[in-house]
């Protein structure tokens, strides 16, 4: 670090995961993967300015691919506000905005999963700020955002244009959020390590519209999405509870398509989740549980998931081991299509 605040910081996260899947009516399978292998570099040459670049070599959705994550410059010279430009988090979904390294369950629930309506990092202008006492925080973004069309219309999958593929839908997205913290700021993270009472309630909304530049399969290409969120969290005496509801109104370009989540090319995709934990050994051992549900116009019934697990912390979220057992009922809205999953993950953050 220099005399005038110049600095360079190297860091990252390593998440090694074992996962096991046992679907009803099908063979079981398991795998050992680097779920996230994500180094970054951050630095500054001038006061109030910083830049960050982060890349991921991990495996997700059965694919190994190199993906750009954070890639931005940020100005912090305004009172109570930061201005971030280029690829950064869009201000929607409390669970998504809680880093993957600070989650209680090994995998995010429906409400924080970019495969089911929640925006991913996007390219554009991002503003974040807070009131003087930090009891109110807010974010607003105007971005270019991509959707990866689902071959069977079973997903509403947002991604960032910096990792663009030839068949991704392109469009413009605008949105924002406001969070209220009555007992003081509660950051975007899970788990209670200090026992202080903290609570928050937040609302968010966004709209995305296809710009008609990259439509290849109109029966799968998405024309528009509007999303809404209400979320809350509580930390108290070793207990940690997070709850969230999302609703997305999405429309395909071609009319009359009934497939996957859509009926006559429209859907209201609804996700909700509640998850929590208790530190039975403070800052060391936490038991966790969660319940989540997804419904869509094209589903016959709701897709429900119940999760149970435990986390052991060597150095809080920096070094930990997590185990989660997840029970799926009526996968993708198909009655009696059930699946059990087990995740074991070790994490090192540096």
C-alpha positions as CSV (number, residue, x, y, z in Angstrom):
1,X,0.0,0.0,0.0
2,X,1.4,3.4,-1.0
3,X,1.6,6.6,0.9
4,X,-1.3,8.2,-1.0
5,X,-3.6,5.2,-0.6
6,X,-2.5,3.3,-3.7
7,X,-2.9,-0.4,-3.2
8,X,-3.3,-3.8,-4.9
9,X,-5.2,-6.6,-3.3
10,X,-5.2,-10.2,-4.4
11,X,-7.9,-12.6,-3.1
12,X,-10.4,-15.2,-4.0
13,X,-12.5,-18.2,-2.9
14,X,-12.1,-21.9,-3.3
15,X,-15.2,-24.1,-2.9
16,X,-14.7,-27.8,-3.4
17,X,-18.0,-29.7,-3.5
18,X,-19.2,-33.2,-3.4
19,X,-22.8,-33.6,-4.7
20,X,-25.1,-36.6,-4.9
21,X,-28.4,-36.9,-6.7
22,X,-31.0,-39.6,-6.3
23,X,-34.1,-39.1,-8.5
24,X,-37.2,-41.2,-8.2
25,X,-37.4,-43.6,-11.2
26,X,-33.9,-42.9,-12.3
27,X,-30.2,-43.8,-11.5
28,X,-28.4,-42.0,-8.8
29,X,-25.2,-40.0,-9.6
30,X,-22.5,-38.1,-7.8
31,X,-19.6,-35.8,-8.6
32,X,-16.7,-33.9,-7.1
33,X,-16.2,-30.4,-8.5
34,X,-14.8,-27.0,-7.9
35,X,-18.1,-25.3,-7.5
36,X,-16.3,-22.0,-7.5
37,X,-12.6,-21.3,-8.2
38,X,-12.7,-17.5,-8.2
39,X,-9.5,-15.3,-7.9
40,X,-9.7,-11.6,-8.1
41,X,-7.5,-8.5,-8.2
42,X,-8.6,-5.1,-6.7
43,X,-6.7,-1.9,-6.6
44,X,-6.5,1.8,-6.7
45,X,-4.0,4.5,-7.9
46,X,-6.2,7.5,-6.9
47,X,-8.2,8.5,-3.8
48,X,-11.9,7.6,-3.9
49,X,-11.4,5.3,-7.0
50,X,-11.0,1.6,-7.1
51,X,-11.2,-1.2,-9.7
52,X,-11.9,-4.9,-9.4
53,X,-11.7,-7.9,-11.7
54,X,-12.9,-11.4,-10.8
55,X,-13.0,-14.5,-12.9
56,X,-14.5,-17.9,-12.2
57,X,-13.1,-21.3,-13.2
58,X,-15.8,-23.3,-11.3
59,X,-18.5,-25.7,-12.5
60,X,-22.2,-24.9,-12.5
61,X,-25.2,-26.4,-14.4
62,X,-23.1,-29.4,-15.5
63,X,-20.7,-27.1,-17.4
64,X,-17.1,-26.1,-16.8
65,X,-16.6,-22.6,-18.2
66,X,-14.4,-19.6,-17.6
67,X,-16.8,-16.7,-16.7
68,X,-16.2,-13.1,-15.9
69,X,-17.9,-12.0,-12.6
70,X,-17.0,-8.6,-11.1
71,X,-15.4,-6.3,-13.6
72,X,-15.9,-2.7,-12.6
73,X,-14.5,0.7,-11.6
74,X,-16.1,2.5,-8.6
75,X,-16.1,6.1,-7.4
76,X,-16.6,6.6,-3.6
77,X,-16.1,10.4,-3.3
78,X,-19.8,11.3,-2.8
79,X,-21.3,11.4,0.7
80,X,-23.2,8.2,1.4
81,X,-23.2,7.0,-2.2
82,X,-21.0,4.9,-4.5
83,X,-21.1,4.9,-8.3
84,X,-20.1,1.7,-10.0
85,X,-19.7,1.3,-13.8
86,X,-19.5,-1.9,-16.0
87,X,-20.2,-5.4,-14.7
88,X,-21.5,-5.6,-11.1
89,X,-24.5,-6.9,-9.1
90,X,-27.9,-5.7,-10.1
91,X,-29.9,-4.6,-7.0
92,X,-32.5,-7.4,-6.8
93,X,-32.9,-10.4,-4.5
94,X,-31.5,-10.2,-1.0
95,X,-30.3,-13.8,-1.3
96,X,-28.5,-13.2,-4.6
97,X,-26.8,-10.0,-3.1
98,X,-25.6,-12.1,-0.2
99,X,-22.3,-13.5,-1.5
100,X,-22.0,-17.2,-2.3
101,X,-19.3,-17.4,0.3
102,X,-21.8,-16.1,3.0
103,X,-24.7,-18.5,2.5
104,X,-26.1,-20.9,5.1
105,X,-27.2,-23.6,2.7
106,X,-24.7,-25.0,0.2
107,X,-26.7,-23.9,-2.8
108,X,-29.0,-20.8,-3.1
109,X,-32.7,-21.3,-3.1
110,X,-35.1,-20.4,-5.9
111,X,-35.3,-16.7,-4.8
112,X,-31.5,-16.2,-5.3
113,X,-31.0,-18.3,-8.4
114,X,-30.4,-16.5,-11.7
115,X,-31.9,-19.6,-13.5
116,X,-35.3,-18.6,-12.2
117,X,-35.8,-14.9,-12.8
118,X,-33.2,-13.2,-10.5
119,X,-30.9,-10.9,-12.5
120,X,-27.2,-11.8,-12.5
121,X,-24.3,-9.3,-12.7
122,X,-25.0,-6.8,-15.5
123,X,-23.2,-4.2,-17.6
124,X,-24.1,-0.6,-16.9
125,X,-24.5,2.1,-14.3
126,X,-25.0,1.0,-10.7
127,X,-25.7,3.4,-7.8
128,X,-25.7,2.3,-4.1
129,X,-26.2,4.5,-1.0
130,X,-27.5,4.9,2.5
131,X,-28.9,7.4,4.9
132,X,-26.6,9.1,7.4
133,X,-27.4,6.6,10.1
134,X,-27.5,3.6,7.6
135,X,-31.0,2.6,8.7
136,X,-32.0,3.0,5.0
137,X,-30.0,1.6,2.2
138,X,-30.8,1.7,-1.5
139,X,-29.6,0.7,-5.0
140,X,-30.5,1.6,-8.6
141,X,-29.2,0.3,-11.9
142,X,-29.5,0.9,-15.6
143,X,-27.9,-1.9,-17.5
144,X,-27.6,-4.1,-20.6
145,X,-28.6,-7.6,-19.6
146,X,-28.9,-11.0,-21.3
147,X,-31.2,-14.0,-21.1
148,X,-30.1,-17.5,-22.0
149,X,-33.2,-19.0,-23.7
150,X,-34.2,-22.3,-22.3
151,X,-34.4,-25.1,-24.9
152,X,-37.5,-26.5,-23.2
153,X,-38.8,-23.2,-21.7
154,X,-38.3,-24.5,-18.1
155,X,-36.1,-21.7,-17.0
156,X,-35.9,-17.9,-17.0
157,X,-32.1,-17.6,-17.0
158,X,-30.4,-14.2,-16.7
159,X,-26.7,-13.7,-17.4
160,X,-24.3,-10.9,-18.1
161,X,-23.5,-9.7,-21.6
162,X,-19.7,-9.9,-20.9
163,X,-20.0,-13.7,-21.1
164,X,-22.4,-13.5,-24.1
165,X,-23.2,-16.5,-26.3
166,X,-24.5,-16.4,-29.9
167,X,-28.1,-17.3,-28.9
168,X,-28.6,-15.1,-25.9
169,X,-31.4,-12.6,-25.9
170,X,-30.1,-9.0,-25.5
171,X,-32.1,-6.2,-23.8
172,X,-32.1,-3.2,-21.4
173,X,-32.9,-3.5,-17.8
174,X,-33.8,-0.9,-15.2
175,X,-34.5,-1.4,-11.5
176,X,-33.9,-0.6,-7.9
177,X,-34.3,-1.5,-4.2
178,X,-34.8,0.0,-0.8
179,X,-34.1,-1.7,2.5
180,X,-35.0,-0.5,6.0
181,X,-32.9,-1.6,9.0
182,X,-34.6,-0.5,12.3
183,X,-31.9,-1.6,14.7
184,X,-28.9,-0.7,12.5
185,X,-27.4,-1.9,9.3
186,X,-27.8,-5.6,8.5
187,X,-25.4,-6.5,5.7
188,X,-26.1,-8.9,2.8
189,X,-24.9,-12.1,4.5
190,X,-26.3,-15.0,6.4
191,X,-25.6,-16.4,9.9
192,X,-25.4,-14.7,13.3
193,X,-21.8,-14.4,14.6
194,X,-22.2,-11.6,17.2
195,X,-25.6,-12.2,18.8
196,X,-26.7,-8.5,18.3
197,X,-30.3,-7.9,17.3
198,X,-30.5,-6.8,13.7
199,X,-33.5,-6.8,11.3
200,X,-34.3,-5.6,7.8
201,X,-37.1,-5.5,5.3
202,X,-36.6,-4.7,1.6
203,X,-38.5,-4.2,-1.6
204,X,-37.2,-4.2,-5.2
205,X,-38.4,-4.2,-8.7
206,X,-37.0,-4.3,-12.3
207,X,-38.1,-4.4,-15.9
208,X,-36.3,-6.0,-18.8
209,X,-37.2,-5.6,-22.5
210,X,-35.7,-7.4,-25.5
211,X,-34.0,-5.0,-27.9
212,X,-34.6,-7.3,-30.9
213,X,-30.9,-7.6,-31.8
214,X,-30.4,-11.3,-31.2
215,X,-33.6,-13.4,-31.6
216,X,-32.9,-16.8,-33.1
217,X,-35.7,-19.1,-31.8
218,X,-38.8,-16.9,-31.2
219,X,-40.7,-19.8,-29.5
220,X,-38.0,-19.7,-26.8
221,X,-36.7,-16.1,-27.0
222,X,-38.0,-13.9,-24.2
223,X,-39.7,-10.6,-25.1
224,X,-40.1,-9.0,-21.6
225,X,-39.7,-9.6,-17.9
226,X,-41.0,-7.6,-14.9
227,X,-39.9,-8.7,-11.5
228,X,-40.9,-7.8,-7.9
229,X,-39.3,-8.7,-4.5
230,X,-40.2,-8.4,-0.9
231,X,-37.7,-9.8,1.6
232,X,-36.7,-9.7,5.3
233,X,-34.1,-10.9,7.7
234,X,-33.6,-11.2,11.4
235,X,-30.4,-11.9,13.5
236,X,-30.7,-12.3,17.3
237,X,-29.0,-14.4,19.9
238,X,-27.4,-16.8,17.5
239,X,-30.6,-17.2,15.4
240,X,-30.6,-16.2,11.8
241,X,-33.7,-16.1,9.6
242,X,-34.2,-14.9,6.0
243,X,-37.4,-14.9,4.1
244,X,-38.1,-13.7,0.5
245,X,-40.8,-13.7,-2.1
246,X,-40.2,-13.0,-5.8
247,X,-42.7,-12.7,-8.7
248,X,-41.8,-12.5,-12.4
249,X,-44.2,-11.7,-15.2
250,X,-42.5,-13.0,-18.4
251,X,-43.6,-13.2,-22.1
252,X,-42.1,-15.0,-25.1
253,X,-41.8,-13.4,-28.5
254,X,-43.9,-16.0,-30.4
255,X,-47.6,-16.1,-29.3
256,X,-49.4,-19.3,-28.4
257,X,-46.5,-21.2,-26.9
258,X,-47.4,-23.6,-24.1
259,X,-44.4,-25.3,-22.8
260,X,-42.4,-25.4,-19.6
261,X,-43.3,-22.5,-17.4
262,X,-45.4,-20.8,-20.1
263,X,-49.1,-21.0,-21.1
264,X,-49.9,-19.1,-24.3
265,X,-46.4,-17.5,-24.2
266,X,-47.0,-15.9,-20.8
267,X,-46.2,-16.8,-17.2
268,X,-46.2,-15.6,-13.7
269,X,-43.2,-17.3,-12.1
270,X,-43.4,-17.2,-8.3
271,X,-40.6,-18.1,-5.9
272,X,-40.5,-18.0,-2.1
273,X,-38.2,-19.2,0.5
274,X,-37.5,-19.2,4.2
275,X,-34.2,-20.4,5.7
276,X,-32.6,-20.1,9.0
277,X,-30.1,-21.4,11.5
278,X,-28.9,-21.5,15.1
279,X,-25.4,-21.4,16.4
280,X,-25.4,-24.3,18.9
281,X,-21.7,-23.6,19.4
282,X,-21.3,-19.9,19.0
283,X,-19.2,-19.0,15.9
284,X,-18.4,-22.7,15.4
285,X,-21.3,-25.1,14.8
286,X,-24.6,-24.0,13.2
287,X,-27.7,-26.2,12.3
288,X,-29.6,-24.9,9.4
289,X,-33.0,-25.6,7.6
290,X,-34.9,-24.1,4.7
291,X,-38.1,-24.5,2.7
292,X,-38.6,-23.1,-0.7
293,X,-41.3,-23.3,-3.4
294,X,-41.8,-22.4,-7.0
295,X,-45.0,-22.1,-9.1
296,X,-45.6,-21.0,-12.7
297,X,-48.6,-20.9,-15.1
298,X,-47.3,-23.9,-16.9
299,X,-46.9,-26.1,-13.8
300,X,-49.4,-28.7,-12.8
301,X,-48.4,-28.3,-9.1
302,X,-45.8,-26.4,-7.1
303,X,-42.2,-27.5,-7.0
304,X,-41.2,-27.7,-3.3
305,X,-37.8,-28.2,-1.7
306,X,-37.0,-28.9,2.0
307,X,-33.4,-28.6,3.2
308,X,-31.6,-29.6,6.4
309,X,-27.9,-29.2,7.2
310,X,-25.1,-28.1,9.4
311,X,-22.1,-25.8,9.0
312,X,-18.8,-25.9,10.9
313,X,-16.8,-22.7,11.0
314,X,-13.0,-22.7,11.5
315,X,-12.7,-19.0,10.8
316,X,-16.3,-17.8,10.3
317,X,-17.2,-17.7,6.6
318,X,-13.6,-17.6,5.5
319,X,-12.9,-21.2,6.3
320,X,-15.9,-23.6,6.8
321,X,-17.4,-26.9,5.9
322,X,-21.1,-27.2,5.0
323,X,-23.4,-30.1,4.5
324,X,-27.0,-29.8,3.1
325,X,-29.6,-32.5,2.4
326,X,-32.2,-31.2,0.0
327,X,-35.5,-33.0,-0.7
328,X,-37.3,-32.0,-4.0
329,X,-41.0,-32.7,-4.4
330,X,-42.8,-32.4,-7.8
331,X,-39.7,-31.2,-9.8
332,X,-40.6,-28.6,-12.4
333,X,-44.3,-28.9,-11.4
334,X,-44.6,-32.6,-12.4
335,X,-46.6,-34.5,-9.8
336,X,-44.6,-37.3,-8.0
337,X,-41.4,-36.4,-9.8
338,X,-39.2,-36.3,-6.6
339,X,-35.5,-36.1,-6.1
340,X,-33.1,-36.2,-3.1
341,X,-29.8,-34.3,-3.2
342,X,-26.8,-34.1,-0.8
343,X,-24.1,-31.4,-0.9
344,X,-20.9,-31.4,1.0
345,X,-18.7,-28.3,0.5
346,X,-15.5,-26.9,2.0
347,X,-14.6,-23.3,1.5
348,X,-11.5,-21.2,1.8
349,X,-11.6,-17.4,1.3
350,X,-8.4,-15.4,1.1
